[in-house]
């Protein structure tokens, strides 16, 4: 898997909540927008100037998800942990 393909899903899911990037051959699987995995509202107050020049992605370990229901729950669990336990304003930001 290319480096780009490894970064794109989490960058978009966690940071932007956008649809999948257009490519000739999908390499990264489906991108699920925040509204579809039941994200809580972000408490971040800083607006981002777009287009972004770059995105920093951090790795979050978790359990395996192999169904849409389990993957939605995993995304919700990560957001809850980041907001409630770590005190972030959303997934992985601070």
C-alpha distances in whole Angstrom, upper triangle without the diagonal:
4,7,8,6,7,10,12,12,14,16,17,18,20,21,22,22,21,20,17,16,17,14,15,12,11,8,9,12,15,16,20,22,24,27,26,25,28,27,31,32,31,33,32,35,33,32,29,30,27,25,24,23,20,19,18,16,17,16,18,18,20,21,18,19,19,21,22,25,23,20,23,25,22,22,26,26,24,26,29,28,27,30,33,32,31,33,30,31,28,24,23,26,29
4,5,5,6,9,10,12,14,15,16,18,20,20,21,21,20,19,16,15,16,13,15,13,12,9,10,13,16,17,20,22,24,28,26,26,29,28,31,32,30,33,31,33,31,30,27,27,25,23,21,20,17,16,16,15,17,16,19,20,22,23,21,21,21,24,24,27,25,22,25,27,24,23,27,27,24,26,30,29,27,30,33,32,31,32,29,30,27,24,23,25,28
4,5,5,6,9,11,12,12,15,16,17,18,19,20,19,19,16,15,17,15,17,15,14,11,11,14,17,16,20,21,23,27,26,25,28,26,29,29,28,30,28,30,28,27,24,24,22,21,18,17,14,13,13,12,13,13,17,18,20,22,21,21,22,24,24,27,25,22,24,26,23,22,25,25,22,24,27,26,25,28,31,30,28,29,26,27,24,21,20,21,24
4,5,5,6,9,11,10,12,14,16,16,16,17,16,16,13,11,13,12,14,13,12,9,9,13,15,14,17,19,21,24,24,23,26,24,27,28,26,28,26,28,26,25,22,22,19,17,16,15,12,11,12,11,14,14,17,19,21,23,21,22,22,24,23,26,25,21,23,25,23,21,24,25,22,23,27,26,24,27,30,30,28,29,26,26,23,20,19,21,24
4,6,5,7,10,10,11,13,15,16,16,16,15,14,11,10,12,11,13,11,9,6,5,9,12,12,15,17,19,22,21,21,24,23,26,27,25,28,27,29,27,26,23,24,21,19,18,18,15,14,14,12,14,14,16,18,19,20,19,18,19,20,20,23,22,18,20,23,20,19,22,23,21,22,26,25,24,27,30,29,28,29,26,26,23,20,19,21,25
4,6,7,8,9,11,12,14,15,16,16,16,16,13,13,15,14,17,15,12,9,7,10,13,12,15,17,19,22,21,20,23,22,25,26,24,27,25,28,26,26,23,24,22,20,18,18,15,13,12,10,11,11,13,14,16,18,16,17,17,19,19,22,20,17,19,21,18,17,20,21,18,20,23,23,21,24,27,26,25,26,23,24,21,18,17,19,22
4,6,6,6,9,10,11,12,13,14,14,14,12,12,15,15,18,16,14,11,9,12,13,12,14,16,17,21,20,19,22,20,23,23,21,24,22,24,23,22,19,20,18,17,15,15,11,9,9,7,9,10,12,15,17,19,18,18,19,21,20,22,21,17,19,21,18,16,19,20,17,18,22,21,19,22,25,25,23,24,21,21,18,15,14,16,19
4,6,5,6,8,10,10,11,11,11,11,9,8,11,12,15,14,11,10,7,10,11,9,12,13,15,18,18,17,20,19,21,22,20,23,21,24,22,21,18,19,17,15,13,14,11,9,11,9,12,12,14,17,18,20,19,18,19,20,19,21,20,17,18,20,18,16,19,20,18,18,22,22,20,22,26,26,24,25,21,21,18,15,15,17,20
4,6,5,6,8,10,10,10,10,10,8,9,13,13,16,15,11,10,7,8,8,6,9,10,12,15,14,14,17,16,19,20,19,22,21,23,22,21,19,20,18,17,16,17,14,12,12,10,12,12,13,15,15,17,16,15,16,16,15,17,17,13,14,16,14,12,16,17,15,16,19,20,18,20,23,24,22,24,20,20,17,14,14,16,20
4,5,5,6,8,9,9,11,12,11,12,16,17,20,18,15,13,10,11,11,8,10,11,11,15,15,13,16,14,17,18,16,19,18,21,20,19,17,19,18,17,15,17,14,10,10,7,9,9,10,12,13,15,15,14,16,17,16,17,16,13,13,15,13,10,13,15,12,12,16,16,15,17,20,20,19,20,17,17,13,10,11,13,16
4,6,6,5,7,9,10,11,11,11,15,16,20,19,16,15,12,13,13,10,11,11,12,16,16,15,17,15,17,17,15,18,16,19,17,16,14,16,14,14,12,13,10,7,8,6,9,10,12,15,16,19,19,18,20,21,19,21,20,16,16,18,16,13,16,17,14,14,18,18,16,17,21,21,19,20,16,16,13,11,10,12,15
4,6,5,5,5,6,8,8,9,13,15,18,18,15,14,11,12,11,7,9,8,9,13,13,13,15,13,16,16,15,18,16,19,18,16,14,15,13,13,12,14,12,9,11,10,12,14,14,17,18,20,19,18,20,20,17,19,19,15,15,18,16,13,15,17,15,14,18,19,17,18,22,23,21,21,18,17,14,12,12,13,17
4,6,6,5,7,9,9,12,15,17,20,19,16,15,12,12,10,6,6,6,7,10,10,10,12,10,13,14,13,16,16,19,18,17,16,18,16,16,15,17,15,12,13,11,12,13,13,15,15,17,17,15,17,17,14,16,16,12,11,14,12,9,12,14,12,11,15,16,15,16,19,20,19,20,16,15,12,10,11,13,17
4,6,6,9,12,13,15,18,20,24,23,19,18,15,15,14,10,10,9,8,12,12,11,12,10,12,12,11,14,13,16,16,15,14,17,16,16,14,17,14,11,11,9,10,11,11,14,15,17,17,16,19,19,16,17,17,13,12,14,12,9,11,13,10,9,13,13,11,13,16,17,16,16,13,12,8,6,8,9,13
4,6,9,12,13,14,18,20,24,23,20,19,16,17,16,12,12,10,9,13,14,14,14,12,13,12,10,13,11,14,13,12,10,13,12,13,11,14,12,8,9,9,11,13,14,17,18,21,21,20,22,22,20,21,20,17,16,18,16,12,14,16,13,11,15,16,13,14,18,19,17,17,13,12,9,8,8,8,12
4,5,9,11,12,16,18,22,22,19,19,16,17,14,11,11,8,8,11,13,13,14,12,14,13,11,14,13,14,13,12,10,12,11,11,10,13,12,10,12,12,14,16,17,20,21,23,23,21,23,22,20,21,21,18,16,19,18,14,16,18,16,14,17,19,16,17,20,22,20,20,16,14,11,11,12,12,15
4,7,9,12,15,18,21,21,18,18,15,15,12,8,7,4,5,8,9,10,11,10,12,12,11,15,14,17,16,15,13,15,14,14,14,17,16,13,15,14,16,17,17,20,20,21,21,19,20,19,16,18,18,15,13,16,16,12,14,16,15,13,17,18,17,17,20,22,21,21,17,15,12,11,14,14,18
4,7,9,12,15,18,18,15,16,14,14,11,8,8,6,8,10,11,12,14,13,16,15,15,18,17,19,18,16,14,15,13,13,13,16,15,14,16,15,18,19,19,22,22,24,23,21,21,20,17,19,20,17,16,19,18,15,17,20,18,17,20,22,20,21,24,26,25,24,21,19,16,15,17,17,21
4,7,9,12,15,15,13,14,12,11,8,6,7,6,10,11,11,13,15,15,18,18,18,22,21,23,22,20,18,19,16,15,16,19,18,16,18,17,20,20,21,23,23,24,22,20,20,19,16,19,20,16,16,19,19,16,18,21,20,19,22,24,23,24,27,28,27,27,24,22,19,18,20,20,24
4,6,9,12,12,9,10,9,8,6,5,8,9,12,14,13,15,18,18,21,21,21,24,23,25,24,22,20,20,17,16,16,18,17,16,18,17,19,20,20,22,22,23,21,19,19,18,16,19,20,17,17,20,19,17,20,22,21,20,24,25,24,25,28,30,29,29,25,24,21,19,20,21,25
4,6,10,10,8,10,9,10,9,8,12,12,15,18,17,18,21,20,24,24,23,26,25,26,25,22,19,19,16,14,15,16,15,15,17,17,20,20,22,24,24,25,24,22,22,22,20,23,23,20,20,23,22,20,23,25,23,23,27,28,26,27,31,32,30,30,27,26,23,21,21,22,26
4,7,9,8,10,11,12,11,11,14,15,19,20,19,21,24,24,27,27,26,30,28,30,28,25,22,22,18,16,17,19,18,18,21,20,23,24,25,27,28,28,26,24,24,23,22,25,26,22,23,26,25,23,26,28,27,26,30,31,30,31,34,35,34,34,31,29,26,24,25,26,30
4,5,6,8,10,12,12,13,16,18,21,23,22,23,26,26,30,30,29,32,31,32,31,28,25,25,21,19,19,20,19,19,22,21,24,24,26,27,28,29,26,25,24,24,23,26,27,23,24,28,26,25,28,30,28,28,32,33,31,33,36,37,35,36,33,32,29,26,27,28,31
4,7,9,12,13,14,16,19,21,24,26,25,26,29,29,33,33,33,36,34,36,34,32,29,28,25,22,23,23,23,23,25,24,27,27,28,30,30,30,28,26,25,25,24,28,28,25,27,30,29,27,31,33,31,31,35,36,34,36,40,40,39,40,36,35,32,30,30,31,35
4,6,9,10,12,14,18,20,24,25,23,24,28,28,32,32,32,35,34,36,35,32,30,29,26,24,24,24,23,23,24,23,25,25,26,27,27,27,25,23,22,22,22,25,26,23,24,28,26,25,29,30,29,30,33,34,33,35,38,38,37,38,35,34,31,28,29,30,34
4,6,7,8,11,14,17,20,22,20,21,24,25,28,29,29,32,31,33,32,30,27,27,24,22,22,23,21,20,22,20,22,21,23,24,24,24,21,20,18,19,18,22,22,19,21,24,23,21,25,27,25,26,30,30,29,31,34,35,34,35,32,31,28,25,26,27,31
4,6,9,11,15,17,20,23,21,21,24,24,28,29,28,32,30,33,32,30,27,28,25,23,22,22,20,19,20,18,20,19,20,21,21,22,19,18,17,18,18,22,21,18,20,23,21,20,24,25,23,25,28,28,28,30,33,33,32,33,30,30,27,24,24,26,29
4,7,8,12,14,17,20,18,17,21,21,24,26,25,28,27,30,29,27,25,26,23,21,20,21,19,17,18,15,17,16,17,18,18,19,16,15,15,16,15,19,18,15,17,20,18,17,20,22,20,21,24,25,24,26,29,29,28,30,27,27,23,20,20,23,26
4,7,10,13,16,18,15,15,19,19,23,25,25,28,28,30,30,28,26,27,24,23,22,24,21,19,20,17,19,17,18,18,18,18,15,13,12,13,12,16,16,13,14,18,16,15,19,20,19,21,24,24,24,26,29,29,29,30,27,27,23,20,21,24,27
4,6,10,13,14,12,12,16,17,20,22,22,26,26,28,28,26,24,26,23,22,22,23,21,19,20,18,19,18,18,19,19,18,16,14,13,12,10,14,15,12,12,16,15,14,17,19,18,19,22,24,23,25,27,28,28,29,26,25,21,19,21,23,27
4,6,10,12,10,10,14,14,18,19,19,22,22,24,24,22,21,22,20,19,18,20,19,16,17,15,17,17,17,18,18,18,17,14,14,14,12,14,15,11,12,15,14,12,15,18,16,16,20,21,20,22,25,26,25,26,23,22,18,16,18,19,23
4,7,8,6,7,10,11,14,16,16,20,20,23,23,22,21,22,20,20,20,22,20,18,19,17,18,18,17,18,17,18,16,14,14,13,10,12,13,10,9,12,12,10,12,15,15,14,17,19,19,20,22,24,24,24,21,20,16,15,17,19,22
4,6,5,7,9,9,12,13,14,17,18,20,20,19,18,20,18,18,18,21,20,17,19,17,18,19,18,20,19,20,19,17,18,16,13,14,15,12,10,14,14,11,12,16,15,14,17,19,18,19,21,23,23,23,20,18,15,13,16,17,21
4,5,5,6,5,8,9,10,14,15,17,18,17,17,20,18,19,19,22,20,17,18,17,18,18,17,19,18,19,19,17,18,17,13,14,15,12,10,12,13,9,10,13,13,11,13,16,15,15,18,20,20,19,17,15,11,11,14,15,18
4,6,5,6,9,10,12,15,17,19,20,19,19,22,20,21,21,25,24,21,22,20,21,22,20,22,21,22,21,19,20,17,14,14,16,14,10,13,14,11,11,15,15,13,15,18,18,17,20,22,22,22,19,17,14,14,18,18,21
4,6,8,11,13,15,19,20,22,23,22,22,24,23,23,23,26,25,22,23,21,22,21,20,21,20,20,19,16,16,14,10,11,13,11,8,11,13,11,11,15,15,14,16,19,19,19,21,23,24,24,21,20,16,15,19,20,24
4,6,9,12,14,17,19,22,23,22,22,25,24,24,24,26,24,21,22,19,19,19,17,18,16,16,16,13,14,12,9,9,10,8,5,8,9,7,7,11,12,11,13,15,16,16,18,20,21,21,19,18,14,13,16,18,21
4,7,9,12,15,17,20,22,22,22,25,24,25,25,28,26,23,23,21,21,21,18,20,18,18,19,16,18,15,12,11,12,11,7,9,11,9,7,11,12,10,11,15,15,15,16,19,20,19,18,16,13,13,17,18,21
4,6,8,12,14,17,18,18,19,22,22,23,22,25,23,20,20,18,18,18,16,18,17,18,19,17,19,18,14,14,14,12,9,10,11,8,6,10,10,7,9,12,12,11,14,16,17,16,14,12,9,9,13,14,17
4,6,9,12,15,17,17,19,22,22,24,23,26,24,21,21,20,20,20,18,20,19,20,22,20,22,21,18,17,17,16,12,12,13,11,8,11,11,8,8,12,12,10,11,15,15,14,13,10,8,10,14,14,16
4,6,9,11,14,14,16,19,20,22,21,24,23,20,21,20,20,21,20,22,22,23,25,23,25,24,21,20,20,19,15,16,17,14,12,14,14,10,11,14,13,11,13,16,16,14,12,9,8,11,14,13,15
4,5,8,11,11,13,17,18,20,18,22,20,18,18,17,18,19,18,21,21,23,25,24,26,25,22,22,22,20,17,17,17,14,13,15,13,10,11,14,11,9,12,15,14,12,10,6,5,8,11,10,12
4,6,9,11,14,17,19,21,20,23,22,19,19,19,19,21,20,23,23,26,27,26,29,29,26,25,25,23,20,20,20,17,15,17,15,12,12,14,12,9,12,14,13,10,8,5,6,10,12,10,10
4,6,8,10,14,16,18,17,19,19,16,16,17,18,20,19,23,24,26,28,27,30,30,27,27,26,24,21,22,21,18,17,18,16,13,14,16,13,11,14,16,14,11,8,5,7,10,11,8,8
4,6,10,13,15,18,17,20,19,18,18,20,20,23,23,26,27,30,32,31,34,33,30,30,30,27,25,25,25,21,21,22,20,17,18,19,16,14,17,19,17,14,12,8,11,14,14,11,11
4,6,10,13,15,14,16,16,15,16,18,19,22,23,26,28,31,32,31,34,34,31,31,31,28,26,27,26,22,22,24,21,18,20,21,17,16,19,21,18,16,13,10,12,14,14,11,10
4,7,9,12,11,14,15,14,16,18,20,23,24,27,29,31,32,31,34,33,30,31,31,28,26,27,26,23,23,25,22,19,22,23,19,18,22,24,21,19,16,13,13,15,16,13,13
4,6,9,8,11,11,11,13,16,18,21,23,26,28,31,31,30,32,32,29,30,30,27,25,27,26,22,23,25,22,20,22,23,20,19,23,25,22,20,17,14,14,15,15,12,14
4,6,7,9,11,12,15,18,21,24,25,29,31,33,34,33,35,35,32,33,33,30,28,30,29,25,26,28,25,23,26,27,24,23,27,28,26,24,20,18,18,19,19,16,17
3,5,8,10,11,15,17,20,23,25,29,30,33,33,31,33,33,30,32,32,28,27,29,28,24,26,28,25,23,27,28,24,24,28,29,27,26,22,20,19,19,19,17,19
4,6,9,11,14,17,20,23,25,28,30,32,32,31,32,32,30,32,32,28,27,30,28,25,27,29,26,24,28,29,25,26,30,31,28,27,23,21,20,20,20,18,20
4,5,7,11,13,17,20,22,26,27,30,30,29,31,31,29,31,30,27,26,28,27,23,25,27,24,22,26,26,23,24,27,28,25,25,21,19,18,18,17,15,17
4,7,10,13,17,20,23,26,28,31,31,31,32,33,31,33,33,29,28,31,29,25,27,29,25,24,28,28,25,26,29,30,27,26,23,22,21,20,18,17,19
4,7,10,13,16,19,23,25,28,28,28,30,30,29,31,30,26,26,28,26,23,25,26,23,22,25,25,22,23,27,27,24,24,20,20,19,17,16,15,17
4,6,10,13,16,19,21,24,24,25,26,27,26,27,26,23,23,24,22,19,21,22,19,18,22,21,18,20,24,24,21,21,17,17,15,14,12,11,14
4,7,10,13,16,19,22,23,23,26,27,26,27,25,22,22,23,21,18,20,21,17,17,20,19,16,18,22,21,18,19,15,16,15,12,10,10,12
4,7,9,13,15,18,19,20,22,23,22,24,22,19,19,20,17,15,18,18,14,15,18,17,14,17,20,19,17,18,15,16,14,11,8,10,13
4,6,10,13,16,17,19,21,23,22,23,21,18,19,19,16,14,17,16,12,13,16,15,12,15,18,17,14,16,14,15,13,10,7,10,12
4,6,10,13,14,16,18,21,20,21,19,16,17,17,14,13,16,14,11,13,16,14,12,16,18,17,15,17,15,17,15,11,9,12,15
4,6,10,12,13,17,19,18,19,16,14,15,14,11,10,13,11,8,10,13,11,10,14,15,14,13,15,14,16,13,10,9,12,15
4,7,9,12,15,17,18,18,15,13,15,14,10,11,14,11,9,12,14,12,12,16,17,15,15,18,17,19,17,13,12,16,18
4,7,9,12,15,15,15,11,10,12,11,7,9,11,9,8,12,13,11,13,16,16,15,16,18,18,20,17,14,14,18,20
4,6,10,12,14,13,9,9,12,10,7,10,12,10,10,14,15,14,16,19,19,18,19,22,21,23,20,17,17,21,24
4,7,9,12,12,8,8,12,11,8,11,14,12,13,16,17,17,18,21,22,21,22,24,23,25,22,18,19,23,26
4,6,8,8,5,5,9,9,7,10,12,12,13,15,17,17,19,21,22,22,23,25,24,24,21,18,19,23,26
4,7,8,7,7,10,11,10,13,15,15,16,19,20,21,22,24,25,26,26,28,27,28,24,21,23,26,29
4,5,5,6,9,10,10,12,14,15,17,18,20,21,23,24,25,26,27,29,27,27,24,21,23,26,30
4,6,5,6,9,10,11,12,14,15,17,18,20,21,23,24,25,26,27,25,25,21,19,22,25,28
4,5,5,6,9,10,11,12,14,16,16,18,20,21,22,23,25,26,25,24,21,19,22,25,28
4,5,5,6,9,10,10,12,14,15,16,18,20,21,21,23,24,23,24,20,18,20,23,26
4,5,5,6,9,10,11,12,14,15,17,18,20,20,21,23,21,21,18,15,17,20,24
4,5,5,6,9,10,11,12,14,16,17,18,19,20,21,20,19,16,14,17,19,23
4,5,5,6,9,10,10,12,14,15,16,17,19,20,19,19,16,14,17,20,22
4,5,5,6,9,10,11,12,14,15,16,17,18,17,18,15,12,14,18,20
4,5,5,6,9,10,11,12,14,15,15,17,15,15,12,9,12,15,18
4,5,5,6,9,10,11,12,13,15,15,14,14,11,9,13,15,18
4,5,5,6,9,10,10,11,13,14,14,15,12,10,12,15,18
4,5,5,6,9,10,10,11,12,11,12,10,7,9,12,15
4,5,5,6,8,10,10,11,9,9,6,5,8,10,13
4,6,5,6,8,9,10,10,10,8,8,11,13,14
4,6,5,5,7,9,9,11,10,8,10,12,13
4,6,6,5,6,6,8,7,6,6,8,10
4,6,6,5,5,6,6,7,9,9,10
4,6,6,8,9,9,10,12,13,13
4,6,8,11,11,11,12,13,13
4,6,9,10,10,9,10,9
4,7,9,10,10,10,8
4,5,7,7,6,5
4,7,8,6,6
4,6,6,8
4,6,9
4,7
4
